[in-house]
Amino acid sequence: MKKQLNITWDGVHDSTGYMFSLAKALSCAVKNSPYSDFAEDIVATSGFAFRMWVAADLCPSSTSIWGFDGQKQWVENGGLTCEYVGRYWGQEGIEEAKRKEAIENIKKSIDSGIPAVSWDIGVPEWGLITGYEDETQTLFVQQININEPTLMPYEMLGKRELPILSVLTITGKSDKKQADILQDTIKLAKTHLVGGEWCDNAKGLDAYPALIRHFEAEDSEFASCWQMEYLLGTYGALKYYAWKYFEKMEQSEELAEIYKEVYKSWQEAFEIKKEQDTTKKEVKQKLTALLKSAHDNEKKAVEFMKK
């Protein structure tokens, strides 16, 4: 049997072009489902609009070192239902069984018209699985950086450059009330921002000093590196979704206004990093000021969330 969905990244708001690939893939999958009205909200209600991870050397892989098993709980926080299959380091003994389970979930999802969200399907990022063909044992995959599908053998699922299996499929929506989704989203955001979720790198609010120190240091090579652009773009694009979700939920006088300013600071910092010479002192000072402003605002957001 063969089935392929016609999916593109069009219509997913990505203000920097570097939006965190899991959040972008999740939003796109939901957008191309019967639950498309959840497509923007889910980036915030799953908590990903608030998650930040920064390694000391700004390695991009820091965005992929966290508890993958949280995905099902986090996505279902936003009022959707889903299935999740994961297989990680040191679990080679269950590799084949988990891969087969994931492929069955993928096929059921595609048969229902919804692409699956999967780790490392061409580049070591999240992307979408948009089709399958049993006769050739082939998956159709949509990498985060291209709009055209490519092919991947069933047997390569979870066995590419970073051989971890992580496949999430949307199965429906729950009867969870919007007010409960909002309160639980605030709890998720607060938990991450204060460092309550596992990660070996700086996370939540601690991500700010981990970035700022490279602009304050006179001789930091990381102030002008591509990794800095990647991280500013990855997290900056997510702040838009926090702002828009709280605005939609009529939190305008508190969290929406705060996150509007947070988003503006990150977006401007990204644009400066991309377009200006960050070896210059005055440019680094502007970037420092923008990130400190965003940091101060997110600290205000946490204090509000604690209430």
N, C-alpha and C positions, 0 to 999 in steps of 0.2 A: 504493500500500500504506500501511496505517496500523497503528502499534503504540504502545501507551502502557502504561507501568509504573505501578503504584500505590505511590508512595514518599512517606514523610513523614520529618521529622527526629526523630521519636520514637525513643527508645532510644539516641541519641548523647549521651554525658555531656558537658554544658556547664555548668560550675559557676557561670559568671558571666553567661551569655547573650551573651557577646562573643567566644566562641572563634574563633580564626583561621579564616576561612571556607574556605580550601583544605583545611586539616586536617579540619574538620568535614565538608565535602563528600566528601573522600576516605574518611573513616571510614564515612560513611553509604553510599557506593557499595559499599564492601567488605561492609558489614553486609547489604546487599541483593544479595548475590552467593552463588555456591556456596562462597565462601571466607570466610564470615562469622566464623570463628574467628580471622581476622587483623584484625578490625575495630578493636579497641582497640590492639593491638600496632603497627599500621601508623603511627599518629600518632608513636610514638617511633622505630620502626625506620627510618622515612623521614627522621628527623632533625628533623621539625617541632616536636616537643615541646621542642626546645632552641633553636630559632631565635628571635631577637629583633632588631628593627630600629627605631631611634628617630631621627627627624629633630629638628633643633635647635628647631623650632617645634612639635613634636609632631604634625605633620600626619599624619592617618591613612593617607595614601597611602604613607608610609614602609614599611608592611607589604607593599607591592606593588612594591618596587624591589629586585630581586634577580635572580639568574640563572634565569629560568623553564625554560631547557633542562635544568636539573638534575633535573627532576621524574622522568623515566623512570628514571634511574640510582638516584635516592633511593628511589623506590617499590620498584624491583626489589631493592634492598638487603634489604627486609623479606620476601623470599620469594615475592613475586607477580611476574607478568609483565604487561607493559602496552605500549600504543602511545601515542605522543605526537605531536601536530602543533602547531607554533608559528609565528607570523608577527608580527614586531615593527616598531618604528619604522624608517622608511626602507626598508621592504621592500614597498612598494605594488605593485611589478611582479609579485610572486608571490602577491598577495592572493587572487585568484580560484582559482588552482590549490590553494593551501593550504586554502581554505575548502571546496572540493569534497572534498579528501582527508579533512579533519576530519569532514565530514558522512557520508562512507562509513564511517569508523571508528565514528562515533556510531550509525549504523544497525546495524552488525554487533554492537556492544555491546548495544544495546537488544534486538535479535533474540535474543541469548543470555541476556537477562533482567537485564542489569546497566546501571544508569544511568552516563552519562558525566560527568566532572568538567570544568567549563568556566569560563573567566573572563568576567565582565561579561555576564550574560544578563538583566539587568533593573536591578540596582544594580551599581555598580562594585566588585564583590566576586566571589569564586568561588561557584558553585552547581552544580546538577545539571541535566542534560538527560535527561528521563525518557520521551520519546516523539518520534515523527515521523509526518508524513503527507505522502506524496509528491504526492498530488493537489493539495493546497493549498500545498505547499512550506512547511510549517509545522513548527516544533519545539515540543514541550511542555517547558517549563523550570520548575525549582523554585528560586526565589530563596532566599537564605540566611535571609531574615527572614519567610517565610510558608510554610505547609504545603500550600497549594493551588497546583496548576500554573497557569502563564500561557502565552500563546502568543507565539512569536517567528518571523518569517519566516526561511527558510534564508539569504537574502541579507544579513540583519543580523548573522549570526554573525561575531564579531571586528570589528564596525563600530559599536559602540554608544558610550557616553559616553567611554570610554578605549579607542580602537580598536586593541586588541591581540588576536590570536588565540592561545588556549592551551587545548587540549583533550586530556585524558588519559583513556584507557579501559583498564580491567582486562581482561586476556585469559586469565589462568590463574594457576597457581602453579608455582614451580620446585621442584627437589629440594634446595635449599639447607638445610643443617642449622641447627638453632636455635643451636648454639654459635657457628657462623660468623656468623649474623645478629647475635647479641649483640656479638661482637667488632667487627664492621663498624659497628654502631650506635654503639658507644663511640667509634670513630674519627670517624664523622660528627659526633657531638655535640662532641667535642673540637675538630675542625676549625672548626666554626662558633663555638664559645665563645671561641676564641683569635683570631678575626678572619680565618680563612682562606678564607671565602666572599665573593664579590663583593657589594658594596653601597656606595652613596655616603653612607649615613648611619651613625651609630653602630650597631654590631652586636655580638652575643654579649655578653660580659661588659661591654663598653663601654656597653651600653644602660643599665646601672645608674646610673653617674654622670650620664648624660644625663637621666635622670628625677629622680634625687635632688636635683640642683642647684636644681630648681624649688621643692622643699620647704624647702631650706636658705636660699634667698634671701628677704629680707623682703618684696620688692615684686613677685615674679613673678606675672604674671597667669595663667600656665599651671598653677599649683598647684590652681586651682579650676575649670579649664576641662573641657568634656566630652571633649576629646581625651585628657586624662589618664585619665579613667574608661575610655575606649575601649582605651587601650594596656594599662592594668592588667588589664582584663578579657580582652583578646585573648591576652596572654601568660600571665596567671595560670591560665586554664583549661587551657592546655597542660601546665603543670607536673604536673598530676594524672596525665597519661598517662606521663610520665617515671617518676614514683614507682611507678605500678602495673606498668609493664613491668619495671622492675628488681626489684620485689617478686616478680613472677611468675617471673622468671629466677633467683630465689634469690640475689639480690645484697643481701639484707636488711641485713647488717651493714655494708655500705659504701654503695653508691649508692642503694639503696632508702630507707634511713633519712635520707640527706642530702636526697633529693628530696621526701621526705615533709615535712620541715621547710621546704624551699623553697616547696613548694605552699602550706603553711599560711600562710607569711608573705605571699605574693602574694594569696591569697584574703582574708586579713584586711585587707590594704591596700586591695583593691578595695572591700570592704564599707564600710570607713571612708570612703573617697572618695565613695562613693555616698550614704551616710547622714548624714555629719557635715559641719560647716562647715570647709572646708579653708583658710579665710582666718585661722583661729585658730592661734596659735603652737603650742599644746599638741597640736593635731591634726596639724599639719605635722611636729612632732617625732616623734609616733607613727609616721607614715608613713615618715619618714626612717629610723627605727630598724628598721622591718620590712623595708624594701628593702635596708638595709645588712646585715641578718642573712641575707637571701636571697643577696645578693652574696657574702658571706663563705662561705656554704655551697656556692655554685656554684664558687667558686674552689677549695674543698676537693675538689669533684667532679672538676674538671679535673686537679688534682694526682694524684688516684687514677687517672683515665683515662690519664695519661701513663705510669703504671707498667705 
